[in-house]
Amino acid sequence: MTGLGRSPRAATAPRHRSSALARVGTALWVLLWCAAPVPGDIGGCAEPAAPLDAALFFEEKWRIDCERCVACGLETLRCRAACGEGESVELPAFVEGCLPLSQDGEVCLRALEADDCDAYRGYMDDARPSLPTECDFCPEERRP
């Protein structure tokens, strides 16, 4: 026994345990660092960057717009157009030079589905429609 009433083995156990924990912590850090997305790996799950198809995006957006207009009881010209009522409207296109990615479109559509009726009332306003930030792919200050 040593002077404090412990065996020499007991005195070294905490040091051994802490160095083992340090090695495990370092291994986990390296594993997480290596599993992080790399530049160009936009989706973070090895999903390659792909341009957003405007026609598919706007068709899906109008479907969501129509559903939300009906659910929220909104009756605007924009709602009628989204639901295919009234004048036929051409599918919009992205602003020239604006090249959003498919992941951008997915985030936008999920945000639209999650928004409440008050927010949607603003999006579908005929005079001054607003836009969720997730759907503002090319803000004016960043346009070419």
N, CA, C and O atoms as a GROMACS GRO file, in nm:
protein
  576
    1MET      N    1   0.082  -0.117   0.000
    1MET     CA    2   0.000   0.000   0.000
    1MET      C    3   0.087   0.124   0.000
    1MET      O    4   0.199   0.125   0.051
    2THR      N    5   0.032   0.230  -0.059
    2THR     CA    6   0.103   0.357  -0.059
    2THR      C    7   0.062   0.437   0.063
    2THR      O    8  -0.022   0.392   0.141
    3GLY      N    9   0.118   0.554   0.080
    3GLY     CA   10   0.095   0.637   0.196
    3GLY      C   11  -0.051   0.675   0.218
    3GLY      O   12  -0.086   0.704   0.333
    4LEU      N   13  -0.137   0.678   0.119
    4LEU     CA   14  -0.275   0.720   0.136
    4LEU      C   15  -0.370   0.601   0.153
    4LEU      O   16  -0.491   0.621   0.151
    5GLY      N   17  -0.320   0.485   0.167
    5GLY     CA   18  -0.404   0.369   0.191
    5GLY      C   19  -0.456   0.306   0.063
    5GLY      O   20  -0.547   0.223   0.068
    6ARG      N   21  -0.401   0.342  -0.053
    6ARG     CA   22  -0.443   0.280  -0.179
    6ARG      C   23  -0.329   0.199  -0.237
    6ARG      O   24  -0.212   0.225  -0.210
    7SER      N   25  -0.365   0.102  -0.315
    7SER     CA   26  -0.262   0.023  -0.381
    7SER      C   27  -0.207   0.103  -0.498
    7SER      O   28  -0.275   0.194  -0.545
    8PRO      N   29  -0.087   0.074  -0.547
    8PRO     CA   30  -0.030   0.145  -0.661
    8PRO      C   31  -0.119   0.131  -0.784
    8PRO      O   32  -0.127   0.224  -0.864
    9ARG      N   33  -0.184   0.019  -0.800
    9ARG     CA   34  -0.272  -0.001  -0.915
    9ARG      C   35  -0.390   0.095  -0.912
    9ARG      O   36  -0.427   0.152  -1.014
   10ALA      N   37  -0.451   0.114  -0.794
   10ALA     CA   38  -0.565   0.204  -0.781
   10ALA      C   39  -0.523   0.348  -0.810
   10ALA      O   40  -0.603   0.425  -0.861
   11ALA      N   41  -0.401   0.384  -0.778
   11ALA     CA   42  -0.354   0.520  -0.802
   11ALA      C   43  -0.340   0.549  -0.951
   11ALA      O   44  -0.353   0.665  -0.992
   12THR      N   45  -0.315   0.450  -1.032
   12THR     CA   46  -0.297   0.473  -1.176
   12THR      C   47  -0.424   0.453  -1.255
   12THR      O   48  -0.429   0.492  -1.372
   13ALA      N   49  -0.528   0.394  -1.198
   13ALA     CA   50  -0.651   0.366  -1.272
   13ALA      C   51  -0.716   0.492  -1.328
   13ALA      O   52  -0.752   0.492  -1.446
   14PRO      N   53  -0.734   0.600  -1.251
   14PRO     CA   54  -0.799   0.718  -1.308
   14PRO      C   55  -0.720   0.776  -1.426
   14PRO      O   56  -0.780   0.820  -1.524
   15ARG      N   57  -0.587   0.777  -1.418
   15ARG     CA   58  -0.507   0.830  -1.526
   15ARG      C   59  -0.526   0.745  -1.652
   15ARG      O   60  -0.538   0.800  -1.761
   16HIS      N   61  -0.528   0.614  -1.638
   16HIS     CA   62  -0.548   0.524  -1.752
   16HIS      C   63  -0.686   0.548  -1.815
   16HIS      O   64  -0.699   0.552  -1.937
   17ARG      N   65  -0.788   0.562  -1.730
   17ARG     CA   66  -0.924   0.584  -1.779
   17ARG      C   67  -0.933   0.718  -1.853
   17ARG      O   68  -0.996   0.723  -1.959
   18SER      N   69  -0.873   0.824  -1.802
   18SER     CA   70  -0.883   0.954  -1.869
   18SER      C   71  -0.807   0.954  -2.002
   18SER      O   72  -0.851   1.019  -2.096
   19SER      N   73  -0.696   0.883  -2.012
   19SER     CA   74  -0.626   0.878  -2.141
   19SER      C   75  -0.705   0.795  -2.241
   19SER      O   76  -0.702   0.824  -2.360
   20ALA      N   77  -0.776   0.694  -2.195
   20ALA     CA   78  -0.861   0.615  -2.285
   20ALA      C   79  -0.977   0.700  -2.334
   20ALA      O   80  -1.014   0.694  -2.451
   21LEU      N   81  -1.034   0.780  -2.244
   21LEU     CA   82  -1.142   0.870  -2.284
   21LEU      C   83  -1.092   0.974  -2.384
   21LEU      O   84  -1.163   1.010  -2.478
   22ALA      N   85  -0.972   1.022  -2.364
   22ALA     CA   86  -0.915   1.120  -2.457
   22ALA      C   87  -0.897   1.057  -2.595
   22ALA      O   88  -0.925   1.122  -2.696
   23ARG      N   89  -0.852   0.933  -2.601
   23ARG     CA   90  -0.835   0.865  -2.730
   23ARG      C   91  -0.969   0.844  -2.798
   23ARG      O   92  -0.980   0.862  -2.920
   24VAL      N   93  -1.072   0.806  -2.721
   24VAL     CA   94  -1.205   0.785  -2.778
   24VAL      C   95  -1.260   0.919  -2.829
   24VAL      O   96  -1.317   0.925  -2.938
   25GLY      N   97  -1.243   1.024  -2.750
   25GLY     CA   98  -1.289   1.156  -2.793
   25GLY      C   99  -1.221   1.202  -2.920
   25GLY      O  100  -1.285   1.257  -3.009
   26THR      N  101  -1.091   1.180  -2.929
   26THR     CA  102  -1.016   1.217  -3.050
   26THR      C  103  -1.064   1.137  -3.169
   26THR      O  104  -1.080   1.192  -3.278
   27ALA      N  105  -1.087   1.008  -3.150
   27ALA     CA  106  -1.135   0.924  -3.260
   27ALA      C  107  -1.273   0.971  -3.308
   27ALA      O  108  -1.298   0.975  -3.428
   28LEU      N  109  -1.361   1.006  -3.215
   28LEU     CA  110  -1.493   1.056  -3.254
   28LEU      C  111  -1.482   1.188  -3.330
   28LEU      O  112  -1.552   1.210  -3.428
   29TRP      N  113  -1.394   1.276  -3.284
   29TRP     CA  114  -1.375   1.405  -3.351
   29TRP      C  115  -1.326   1.382  -3.494
   29TRP      O  116  -1.378   1.445  -3.587
   30VAL      N  117  -1.229   1.295  -3.513
   30VAL     CA  118  -1.176   1.265  -3.647
   30VAL      C  119  -1.286   1.206  -3.734
   30VAL      O  120  -1.299   1.242  -3.851
   31LEU      N  121  -1.364   1.115  -3.678
   31LEU     CA  122  -1.473   1.052  -3.754
   31LEU      C  123  -1.574   1.157  -3.799
   31LEU      O  124  -1.616   1.156  -3.915
   32LEU      N  125  -1.614   1.246  -3.709
   32LEU     CA  126  -1.711   1.350  -3.745
   32LEU      C  127  -1.652   1.446  -3.847
   32LEU      O  128  -1.722   1.489  -3.938
   33TRP      N  129  -1.526   1.481  -3.832
   33TRP     CA  130  -1.461   1.573  -3.926
   33TRP      C  131  -1.456   1.511  -4.065
   33TRP      O  132  -1.479   1.580  -4.164
   34CYS      N  133  -1.426   1.385  -4.073
   34CYS     CA  134  -1.416   1.318  -4.203
   34CYS      C  135  -1.552   1.294  -4.266
   34CYS      O  136  -1.562   1.280  -4.388
   35ALA      N  137  -1.656   1.288  -4.186
   35ALA     CA  138  -1.791   1.263  -4.238
   35ALA      C  139  -1.861   1.392  -4.281
   35ALA      O  140  -1.970   1.387  -4.337
   36ALA      N  141  -1.799   1.506  -4.254
   36ALA     CA  142  -1.861   1.634  -4.291
   36ALA      C  143  -1.869   1.649  -4.441
   36ALA      O  144  -1.789   1.590  -4.514
   37PRO      N  145  -1.966   1.728  -4.490
   37PRO     CA  146  -1.976   1.749  -4.635
   37PRO      C  147  -1.853   1.822  -4.688
   37PRO      O  148  -1.792   1.903  -4.618
   38VAL      N  149  -1.820   1.792  -4.808
   38VAL     CA  150  -1.706   1.857  -4.873
   38VAL      C  151  -1.757   1.963  -4.969
   38VAL      O  152  -1.873   1.958  -5.010
   39PRO      N  153  -1.672   2.061  -5.006
   39PRO     CA  154  -1.718   2.162  -5.102
   39PRO      C  155  -1.772   2.096  -5.227
   39PRO      O  156  -1.713   2.002  -5.280
   40GLY      N  157  -1.885   2.145  -5.274
   40GLY     CA  158  -1.949   2.087  -5.391
   40GLY      C  159  -2.050   1.980  -5.355
   40GLY      O  160  -2.130   1.939  -5.440
   41ASP      N  161  -2.049   1.936  -5.230
   41ASP     CA  162  -2.142   1.834  -5.182
   41ASP      C  163  -2.257   1.907  -5.112
   41ASP      O  164  -2.276   1.893  -4.991
   42ILE      N  165  -2.332   1.982  -5.188
   42ILE     CA  166  -2.428   2.078  -5.136
   42ILE      C  167  -2.530   2.014  -5.044
   42ILE      O  168  -2.562   2.071  -4.939
   43GLY      N  169  -2.581   1.899  -5.079
   43GLY     CA  170  -2.685   1.837  -5.000
   43GLY      C  171  -2.636   1.781  -4.868
   43GLY      O  172  -2.716   1.756  -4.778
   44GLY      N  173  -2.506   1.763  -4.853
   44GLY     CA  174  -2.452   1.710  -4.731
   44GLY      C  175  -2.467   1.560  -4.719
   44GLY      O  176  -2.408   1.500  -4.629
   45CYS      N  177  -2.541   1.497  -4.806
   45CYS     CA  178  -2.558   1.351  -4.803
   45CYS      C  179  -2.512   1.293  -4.935
   45CYS      O  180  -2.575   1.203  -4.990
   46ALA      N  181  -2.404   1.345  -4.985
   46ALA     CA  182  -2.345   1.301  -5.112
   46ALA      C  183  -2.441   1.324  -5.228
   46ALA      O  184  -2.432   1.257  -5.331
   47GLU      N  185  -2.533   1.419  -5.211
   47GLU     CA  186  -2.626   1.454  -5.318
   47GLU      C  187  -2.561   1.561  -5.404
   47GLU      O  188  -2.529   1.669  -5.353
   48PRO      N  189  -2.541   1.535  -5.531
   48PRO     CA  190  -2.473   1.634  -5.615
   48PRO      C  191  -2.560   1.757  -5.637
   48PRO      O  192  -2.683   1.750  -5.633
   49ALA      N  193  -2.495   1.870  -5.658
   49ALA     CA  194  -2.567   1.993  -5.687
   49ALA      C  195  -2.632   1.980  -5.824
   49ALA      O  196  -2.567   1.942  -5.921
   50ALA      N  197  -2.760   2.013  -5.832
   50ALA     CA  198  -2.834   2.006  -5.959
   50ALA      C  199  -2.918   2.131  -5.972
   50ALA      O  200  -2.975   2.178  -5.873
   51PRO      N  201  -2.927   2.187  -6.092
   51PRO     CA  202  -3.009   2.307  -6.108
   51PRO      C  203  -3.157   2.276  -6.084
   51PRO      O  204  -3.204   2.166  -6.111
   52LEU      N  205  -3.228   2.376  -6.033
   52LEU     CA  206  -3.370   2.363  -6.006
   52LEU      C  207  -3.447   2.376  -6.136
   52LEU      O  208  -3.432   2.474  -6.208
   53ASP      N  209  -3.530   2.278  -6.166
   53ASP     CA  210  -3.614   2.280  -6.286
   53ASP      C  211  -3.730   2.376  -6.258
   53ASP      O  212  -3.816   2.347  -6.175
   54ALA      N  213  -3.732   2.490  -6.329
   54ALA     CA  214  -3.832   2.594  -6.304
   54ALA      C  215  -3.974   2.542  -6.324
   54ALA      O  216  -4.061   2.569  -6.242
   55ALA      N  217  -3.998   2.468  -6.431
   55ALA     CA  218  -4.134   2.419  -6.459
   55ALA      C  219  -4.184   2.328  -6.348
   55ALA      O  220  -4.296   2.344  -6.301
   56LEU      N  221  -4.102   2.232  -6.306
   56LEU     CA  222  -4.143   2.141  -6.199
   56LEU      C  223  -4.162   2.215  -6.067
   56LEU      O  224  -4.256   2.190  -5.993
   57PHE      N  225  -4.070   2.308  -6.039
   57PHE     CA  226  -4.078   2.383  -5.915
   57PHE      C  227  -4.208   2.464  -5.909
   57PHE      O  228  -4.281   2.457  -5.811
   58PHE      N  229  -4.236   2.542  -6.014
   58PHE     CA  230  -4.353   2.628  -6.010
   58PHE      C  231  -4.484   2.549  -6.014
   58PHE      O  232  -4.583   2.593  -5.957
   59GLU      N  233  -4.486   2.434  -6.080
   59GLU     CA  234  -4.605   2.349  -6.075
   59GLU      C  235  -4.632   2.302  -5.932
   59GLU      O  236  -4.745   2.307  -5.885
   60GLU      N  237  -4.527   2.258  -5.864
   60GLU     CA  238  -4.542   2.212  -5.726
   60GLU      C  239  -4.578   2.329  -5.633
   60GLU      O  240  -4.660   2.314  -5.543
   61LYS      N  241  -4.516   2.444  -5.656
   61LYS     CA  242  -4.546   2.562  -5.574
   61LYS      C  243  -4.692   2.601  -5.591
   61LYS      O  244  -4.759   2.632  -5.492
   62TRP      N  245  -4.743   2.600  -5.714
   62TRP     CA  246  -4.884   2.635  -5.736
   62TRP      C  247  -4.977   2.535  -5.671
   62TRP      O  248  -5.083   2.573  -5.622
   63ARG      N  249  -4.940   2.408  -5.670
   63ARG     CA  250  -5.021   2.307  -5.603
   63ARG      C  251  -5.031   2.340  -5.454
   63ARG      O  252  -5.139   2.336  -5.396
   64ILE      N  253  -4.917   2.372  -5.394
   64ILE     CA  254  -4.915   2.407  -5.252
   64ILE      C  255  -4.993   2.536  -5.230
   64ILE      O  256  -5.072   2.546  -5.135
   65ASP      N  257  -4.971   2.636  -5.317
   65ASP     CA  258  -5.044   2.763  -5.305
   65ASP      C  259  -5.194   2.740  -5.307
   65ASP      O  260  -5.266   2.796  -5.225
   66CYS      N  261  -5.242   2.659  -5.400
   66CYS     CA  262  -5.385   2.632  -5.411
   66CYS      C  263  -5.437   2.564  -5.284
   66CYS      O  264  -5.541   2.603  -5.230
   67GLU      N  265  -5.365   2.463  -5.237
   67GLU     CA  266  -5.406   2.393  -5.114
   67GLU      C  267  -5.415   2.489  -4.997
   67GLU      O  268  -5.511   2.484  -4.919
   68ARG      N  269  -5.316   2.577  -4.984
   68ARG     CA  270  -5.313   2.671  -4.872
   68ARG      C  271  -5.423   2.777  -4.886
   68ARG      O  272  -5.482   2.819  -4.787
   69CYS      N  273  -5.449   2.821  -5.010
   69CYS     CA  274  -5.556   2.918  -5.031
   69CYS      C  275  -5.690   2.860  -4.988
   69CYS      O  276  -5.769   2.927  -4.921
   70VAL      N  277  -5.716   2.736  -5.026
   70VAL     CA  278  -5.842   2.670  -4.990
   70VAL      C  279  -5.848   2.651  -4.838
   70VAL      O  280  -5.949   2.683  -4.776
   71ALA      N  281  -5.741   2.599  -4.779
   71ALA     CA  282  -5.739   2.573  -4.635
   71ALA      C  283  -5.754   2.701  -4.554
   71ALA      O  284  -5.813   2.700  -4.446
   72CYS      N  285  -5.699   2.812  -4.605
   72CYS     CA  286  -5.702   2.939  -4.531
   72CYS      C  287  -5.819   3.028  -4.571
   72CYS      O  288  -5.836   3.136  -4.515
   73GLY      N  289  -5.899   2.984  -4.669
   73GLY     CA  290  -6.013   3.063  -4.713
   73GLY      C  291  -5.974   3.192  -4.785
   73GLY      O  292  -6.045   3.292  -4.775
   74LEU      N  293  -5.862   3.189  -4.857
   74LEU     CA  294  -5.816   3.308  -4.928
   74LEU      C  295  -5.877   3.312  -5.068
   74LEU      O  296  -5.882   3.211  -5.137
   75GLU      N  297  -5.923   3.430  -5.108
   75GLU     CA  298  -5.985   3.444  -5.240
   75GLU      C  299  -5.922   3.564  -5.312
   75GLU      O  300  -5.981   3.671  -5.321
   76THR      N  301  -5.802   3.543  -5.363
   76THR     CA  302  -5.732   3.648  -5.438
   76THR      C  303  -5.715   3.602  -5.582
   76THR      O  304  -5.736   3.484  -5.614
   77LEU      N  305  -5.677   3.694  -5.667
   77LEU     CA  306  -5.649   3.656  -5.806
   77LEU      C  307  -5.535   3.556  -5.812
   77LEU      O  308  -5.536   3.462  -5.893
   78ARG      N  309  -5.437   3.576  -5.728
   78ARG     CA  310  -5.324   3.483  -5.724
   78ARG      C  311  -5.369   3.343  -5.681
   78ARG      O  312  -5.319   3.243  -5.733
   79CYS      N  313  -5.462   3.337  -5.588
   79CYS     CA  314  -5.515   3.207  -5.545
   79CYS      C  315  -5.592   3.141  -5.659
   79CYS      O  316  -5.576   3.021  -5.684
   80ARG      N  317  -5.673   3.219  -5.727
   80ARG     CA  318  -5.750   3.162  -5.838
   80ARG      C  319  -5.657   3.112  -5.948
   80ARG      O  320  -5.680   3.006  -6.006
   81ALA      N  321  -5.552   3.186  -5.976
   81ALA     CA  322  -5.455   3.142  -6.078
   81ALA      C  323  -5.386   3.014  -6.034
   81ALA      O  324  -5.366   2.923  -6.114
   82ALA      N  325  -5.348   3.006  -5.905
   82ALA     CA  326  -5.281   2.886  -5.854
   82ALA      C  327  -5.371   2.764  -5.862
   82ALA      O  328  -5.324   2.653  -5.883
   83CYS      N  329  -5.501   2.786  -5.846
   83CYS     CA  330  -5.597   2.675  -5.850
   83CYS      C  331  -5.650   2.650  -5.991
   83CYS      O  332  -5.740   2.568  -6.010
   84GLY      N  333  -5.597   2.720  -6.090
   84GLY     CA  334  -5.636   2.696  -6.229
   84GLY      C  335  -5.768   2.759  -6.266
   84GLY      O  336  -5.829   2.721  -6.366
   85GLU      N  337  -5.814   2.855  -6.188
   85GLU     CA  338  -5.940   2.923  -6.218
   85GLU      C  339  -5.908   3.057  -6.285
   85GLU      O  340  -5.799   3.112  -6.266
   86GLY      N  341  -6.000   3.107  -6.360
   86GLY     CA  342  -5.980   3.236  -6.425
   86GLY      C  343  -5.889   3.224  -6.546
   86GLY      O  344  -5.886   3.120  -6.613
   87GLU      N  345  -5.815   3.330  -6.573
   87GLU     CA  346  -5.726   3.331  -6.690
   87GLU      C  347  -5.615   3.229  -6.674
   87GLU      O  348  -5.565   3.206  -6.564
   88SER      N  349  -5.577   3.168  -6.786
   88SER     CA  350  -5.462   3.078  -6.779
   88SER      C  351  -5.337   3.165  -6.772
   88SER      O  352  -5.324   3.266  -6.842
   89VAL      N  353  -5.248   3.124  -6.688
   89VAL     CA  354  -5.126   3.201  -6.664
   89VAL      C  355  -5.006   3.116  -6.700
   89VAL      O  356  -5.001   2.996  -6.671
   90GLU      N  357  -4.908   3.180  -6.766
   90GLU     CA  358  -4.785   3.110  -6.799
   90GLU      C  359  -4.708   3.079  -6.672
   90GLU      O  360  -4.709   3.156  -6.576
   91LEU      N  361  -4.640   2.966  -6.673
   91LEU     CA  362  -4.554   2.936  -6.559
   91LEU      C  363  -4.442   3.040  -6.556
   91LEU      O  364  -4.381   3.069  -6.659
   92PRO      N  365  -4.415   3.096  -6.439
   92PRO     CA  366  -4.307   3.195  -6.432
   92PRO      C  367  -4.171   3.129  -6.452
   92PRO      O  368  -4.158   3.006  -6.452
   93ALA      N  369  -4.072   3.211  -6.469
   93ALA     CA  370  -3.934   3.164  -6.483
   93ALA      C  371  -3.850   3.235  -6.379
   93ALA      O  372  -3.895   3.334  -6.319
   94PHE      N  373  -3.731   3.189  -6.356
   94PHE     CA  374  -3.641   3.256  -6.264
   94PHE      C  375  -3.583   3.380  -6.331
   94PHE      O  376  -3.572   3.386  -6.453
   95VAL      N  377  -3.547   3.476  -6.249
   95VAL     CA  378  -3.485   3.599  -6.299
   95VAL      C  379  -3.359   3.562  -6.378
   95VAL      O  380  -3.286   3.471  -6.339
   96GLU      N  381  -3.334   3.632  -6.486
   96GLU     CA  382  -3.216   3.603  -6.567
   96GLU      C  383  -3.090   3.610  -6.480
   96GLU      O  384  -3.071   3.704  -6.403
   97GLY      N  385  -3.007   3.509  -6.493
   97GLY     CA  386  -2.885   3.501  -6.414
   97GLY      C  387  -2.903   3.434  -6.280
   97GLY      O  388  -2.806   3.410  -6.209
   98CYS      N  389  -3.025   3.403  -6.243
   98CYS     CA  390  -3.055   3.337  -6.116
   98CYS      C  391  -3.058   3.187  -6.142
   98CYS      O  392  -3.140   3.138  -6.220
   99LEU      N  393  -2.971   3.115  -6.077
   99LEU     CA  394  -2.960   2.971  -6.100
   99LEU      C  395  -2.971   2.894  -5.968
   99LEU      O  396  -2.871   2.841  -5.918
  100PRO      N  397  -3.092   2.886  -5.912
  100PRO     CA  398  -3.106   2.812  -5.785
  100PRO      C  399  -3.086   2.663  -5.806
  100PRO      O  400  -3.103   2.610  -5.916
  101LEU      N  401  -3.050   2.597  -5.698
  101LEU     CA  402  -3.029   2.452  -5.701
  101LEU      C  403  -3.155   2.380  -5.657
  101LEU      O  404  -3.243   2.439  -5.594
  102SER      N  405  -3.164   2.252  -5.692
  102SER     CA  406  -3.283   2.174  -5.655
  102SER      C  407  -3.303   2.172  -5.504
  102SER      O  408  -3.417   2.172  -5.456
  103GLN      N  409  -3.193   2.172  -5.427
  103GLN     CA  410  -3.205   2.175  -5.282
  103GLN      C  411  -3.270   2.304  -5.235
  103GLN      O  412  -3.344   2.304  -5.136
  104ASP      N  413  -3.242   2.416  -5.304
  104ASP     CA  414  -3.306   2.544  -5.270
  104ASP      C  415  -3.457   2.533  -5.287
  104ASP      O  416  -3.533   2.580  -5.202
  105GLY      N  417  -3.500   2.472  -5.396
  105GLY     CA  418  -3.643   2.454  -5.421
  105GLY      C  419  -3.709   2.369  -5.316
  105GLY      O  420  -3.821   2.398  -5.274
  106GLU      N  421  -3.642   2.262  -5.272
  106GLU     CA  422  -3.698   2.175  -5.169
  106GLU      C  423  -3.718   2.250  -5.038
  106GLU      O  424  -3.820   2.234  -4.972
  107VAL      N  425  -3.620   2.332  -5.002
  107VAL     CA  426  -3.630   2.410  -4.878
  107VAL      C  427  -3.746   2.509  -4.888
  107VAL      O  428  -3.822   2.525  -4.792
  108CYS      N  429  -3.760   2.574  -5.002
  108CYS     CA  430  -3.868   2.670  -5.024
  108CYS      C  431  -4.004   2.602  -5.010
  108CYS      O  432  -4.092   2.652  -4.939
  109LEU      N  433  -4.023   2.490  -5.078
  109LEU     CA  434  -4.152   2.422  -5.075
  109LEU      C  435  -4.188   2.374  -4.936
  109LEU      O  436  -4.304   2.380  -4.896
  110ARG      N  437  -4.088   2.325  -4.861
  110ARG     CA  438  -4.115   2.283  -4.723
  110ARG      C  439  -4.156   2.402  -4.637
  110ARG      O  440  -4.243   2.391  -4.551
  111ALA      N  441  -4.092   2.518  -4.660
  111ALA     CA  442  -4.127   2.638  -4.584
  111ALA      C  443  -4.270   2.680  -4.614
  111ALA      O  444  -4.344   2.717  -4.523
  112LEU      N  445  -4.308   2.674  -4.742
  112LEU     CA  446  -4.445   2.712  -4.779
  112LEU      C  447  -4.547   2.621  -4.713
  112LEU      O  448  -4.650   2.668  -4.664
  113GLU      N  449  -4.519   2.492  -4.711
  113GLU     CA  450  -4.612   2.397  -4.650
  113GLU      C  451  -4.624   2.419  -4.499
  113GLU      O  452  -4.729   2.390  -4.441
  114ALA      N  453  -4.519   2.470  -4.437
  114ALA     CA  454  -4.518   2.487  -4.292
  114ALA      C  455  -4.577   2.620  -4.246
  114ALA      O  456  -4.614   2.634  -4.130
  115ASP      N  457  -4.586   2.719  -4.335
  115ASP     CA  458  -4.632   2.851  -4.295
  115ASP      C  459  -4.779   2.854  -4.260
  115ASP      O  460  -4.858   2.774  -4.310
  116ASP      N  461  -4.816   2.947  -4.172
  116ASP     CA  462  -4.956   2.960  -4.128
  116ASP      C  463  -5.035   3.048  -4.225
  116ASP      O  464  -4.980   3.104  -4.320
  117CYS      N  465  -5.163   3.060  -4.198
  117CYS     CA  466  -5.252   3.136  -4.288
  117CYS      C  467  -5.219   3.284  -4.293
  117CYS      O  468  -5.234   3.347  -4.398
  118ASP      N  469  -5.174   3.341  -4.182
  118ASP     CA  470  -5.137   3.482  -4.183
  118ASP      C  471  -5.022   3.508  -4.280
  118ASP      O  472  -5.026   3.603  -4.358
  119ALA      N  473  -4.921   3.423  -4.276
  119ALA     CA  474  -4.808   3.437  -4.368
  119ALA      C  475  -4.855   3.417  -4.512
  119ALA      O  476  -4.816   3.492  -4.601
  120TYR      N  477  -4.940   3.316  -4.534
  120TYR     CA  478  -4.986   3.288  -4.669
  120TYR      C  479  -5.073   3.400  -4.725
  120TYR      O  480  -5.073   3.424  -4.846
  121ARG      N  481  -5.146   3.468  -4.639
  121ARG     CA  482  -5.226   3.582  -4.683
  121ARG      C  483  -5.133   3.686  -4.747
  121ARG      O  484  -5.169   3.747  -4.848
  122GLY      N  485  -5.017   3.706  -4.689
  122GLY     CA  486  -4.919   3.798  -4.745
  122GLY      C  487  -4.860   3.749  -4.876
  122GLY      O  488  -4.838   3.828  -4.968
  123TYR      N  489  -4.835   3.619  -4.885
  123TYR     CA  490  -4.776   3.562  -5.008
  123TYR      C  491  -4.872   3.574  -5.126
  123TYR      O  492  -4.830   3.592  -5.240
  124MET      N  493  -5.002   3.563  -5.097
  124MET     CA  494  -5.101   3.560  -5.205
  124MET      C  495  -5.172   3.694  -5.225
  124MET      O  496  -5.270   3.701  -5.299
  125ASP      N  497  -5.123   3.799  -5.161
  125ASP     CA  498  -5.180   3.932  -5.177
  125ASP      C  499  -5.163   3.979  -5.322
  125ASP      O  500  -5.055   3.968  -5.379
  126ASP      N  501  -5.271   4.031  -5.381
  126ASP     CA  502  -5.264   4.074  -5.521
  126ASP      C  503  -5.187   4.204  -5.539
  126ASP      O  504  -5.121   4.223  -5.641
  127ALA      N  505  -5.192   4.293  -5.441
  127ALA     CA  506  -5.128   4.424  -5.455
  127ALA      C  507  -4.977   4.419  -5.425
  127ALA      O  508  -4.897   4.467  -5.504
  128ARG      N  509  -4.941   4.361  -5.311
  128ARG     CA  510  -4.800   4.358  -5.270
  128ARG      C  511  -4.767   4.222  -5.210
  128ARG      O  512  -4.756   4.209  -5.088
  129PRO      N  513  -4.750   4.121  -5.293
  129PRO     CA  514  -4.721   3.989  -5.237
  129PRO      C  515  -4.582   3.986  -5.174
  129PRO      O  516  -4.487   4.047  -5.223
  130SER      N  517  -4.573   3.913  -5.064
  130SER     CA  518  -4.444   3.893  -4.999
  130SER      C  519  -4.389   3.756  -5.040
  130SER      O  520  -4.454   3.683  -5.115
  131LEU      N  521  -4.272   3.724  -4.991
  131LEU     CA  522  -4.206   3.599  -5.028
  131LEU      C  523  -4.128   3.550  -4.908
  131LEU      O  524  -4.056   3.628  -4.846
  132PRO      N  525  -4.142   3.423  -4.873
  132PRO     CA  526  -4.060   3.373  -4.762
  132PRO      C  527  -3.912   3.380  -4.801
  132PRO      O  528  -3.877   3.361  -4.917
  133THR      N  529  -3.827   3.407  -4.704
  133THR     CA  530  -3.684   3.419  -4.734
  133THR      C  531  -3.629   3.291  -4.797
  133THR      O  532  -3.536   3.297  -4.877
  134GLU      N  533  -3.685   3.176  -4.761
  134GLU     CA  534  -3.637   3.049  -4.819
  134GLU      C  535  -3.665   3.041  -4.968
  134GLU      O  536  -3.602   2.962  -5.038
  135CYS      N  537  -3.757   3.121  -5.017
  135CYS     CA  538  -3.794   3.118  -5.159
  135CYS      C  539  -3.735   3.234  -5.238
  135CYS      O  540  -3.758   3.245  -5.358
  136ASP      N  541  -3.660   3.321  -5.172
  136ASP     CA  542  -3.599   3.435  -5.240
  136ASP      C  543  -3.462   3.392  -5.290
  136ASP      O  544  -3.359   3.423  -5.230
  137PHE      N  545  -3.463   3.319  -5.400
  137PHE     CA  546  -3.340   3.258  -5.452
  137PHE      C  547  -3.239   3.362  -5.498
  137PHE      O  548  -3.118   3.340  -5.484
  138CYS      N  549  -3.285   3.472  -5.552
  138CYS     CA  550  -3.195   3.574  -5.604
  138CYS      C  551  -3.239   3.712  -5.556
  138CYS      O  552  -3.303   3.786  -5.632
  139PRO      N  553  -3.207   3.747  -5.433
  139PRO     CA  554  -3.245   3.880  -5.385
  139PRO      C  555  -3.185   3.989  -5.474
  139PRO      O  556  -3.079   3.970  -5.533
  140GLU      N  557  -3.254   4.100  -5.483
  140GLU     CA  558  -3.213   4.207  -5.574
  140GLU      C  559  -3.068   4.248  -5.552
  140GLU      O  560  -2.995   4.275  -5.648
  141GLU      N  561  -3.026   4.254  -5.426
  141GLU     CA  562  -2.888   4.300  -5.398
  141GLU      C  563  -2.782   4.201  -5.446
  141GLU      O  564  -2.665   4.238  -5.456
  142ARG      N  565  -2.820   4.076  -5.475
  142ARG     CA  566  -2.723   3.977  -5.522
  142ARG      C  567  -2.740   3.943  -5.670
  142ARG      O  568  -2.669   3.856  -5.722
  143ARG      N  569  -2.832   4.008  -5.737
  143ARG     CA  570  -2.855   3.977  -5.879
  143ARG      C  571  -2.741   4.028  -5.964
  143ARG      O  572  -2.680   4.130  -5.933
  144PRO      N  573  -2.712   3.955  -6.074
  144PRO     CA  574  -2.601   3.999  -6.161
  144PRO      C  575  -2.635   4.127  -6.235
  144PRO      O  576  -2.554   4.177  -6.313
   0.00000   0.00000   0.00000
